[in-house]
C-alpha cells in the first residue's frame, strides 16, 4: 500500500490543472477528501477544482472555498468513487489519471490507483498521501479530513474503524481539527425537516423474516411532506438497521418514475456489498447500495427473494 500512496503523492506533486471528482449524492468523505486535496494543492500554487454531478449539501458549507479559479483541467482524479456509474454522464466520458478510494470493488479505469479497502474512510488515505507530499496541514485541510473520517465511520462506531483510524483522527485534532463542532454539526444538530423525515421513515418501516430484515420506501411525497431535500436524506439509511434484532436494513429511495436507489445496511452475517452485487451495485461489507427499476411491489419482492437466499441458504 505504501507504494500506491507514494505514487499518488508523486502524481499530485508533479502535475497541475487538476479536477477532483466526487461521487453523486456526495457525502462527507468524498467531499472532505476532495477539498482537502484542493486546499493542499492550491496552497503550493497549483490550479485545482472540485466537481460533483449533484449539488453540494449545505451542511458541509464550512469546507467550501469562497472563490474558485477558472481554468481548463488537464488531469482528472476521482475521490471515493468506486464505480464509474457514480459519476455524471459527462464525467464518465473523461480520462482518469488517478483514483483514490477505499471500497472493496473499484472499476474506475484510472492510470494510477490508490485503493485500500482496509481504510475506514478515503480521508485516511488522503491524509497519508498529503503527509507523504510534505504538505503543511492548515485548518481547512484538517477540518475536511476529520469530516470525512467521522462521517464515514458514523462517529467512529462502525465496524470499519481500526486503531489506525483513531490514530489519524487524533493527529488531525492535534493539528487543529475542530472535532467538537464538526461532530455536533454532523451527528447532534438536526433540522426540523430531518426530524420529520426520520419520523416518516420509522412509521413506514416494514419487518420481514421474523423481524430480522426491514425495508422502507422513501418516496418523493414523503420528502415533500417533511420539507426535506437530498442533503437532508444523508445518513437516513442507518435507521432501517437500528431496531433490536434486525440484521439487514434496506432503504429504497425514489429517484424518478419507477427508478429507485437502495441503500443496504447490515449488522453481522450478511455481506452488504455481495448482496448489492446481485443487483449490479456494491460498496462495503456493512454498507452498500444499488440502483433498481420497477414498481414498488415488484422491487420489494425481488429484494426479499434475494434476502431469503442470503439469510437462510
Secondary structure, DSSP 8 states (H G I E B T S, - for coil): -HHHHHHHHHHHHH--SEEEEE-SS--HHHHHHHHHHHHHHHHTT--EEEEESS---GGGGGGS-S--------EEEEES--SGGGS-HHHHTS-EEEEEE--S-----EEEEEE-TTSSSHHHHHHHHHHHHT----HHHHHHHHHHHHHHTTTTTSTT--HHHHHHHHHHHHTT--HHHHHIIIII---HHHHHHHHHHHHT-EEETTTTEEEEEE-HHHHHHHT--HHHHTTGGGGGGTSTT-SEEEEEEEEETTEEEEEEEESSSS-HHHHHHTTT-EE-SSEEEEEEES-HHHHHHHHHHHHHHHHH-
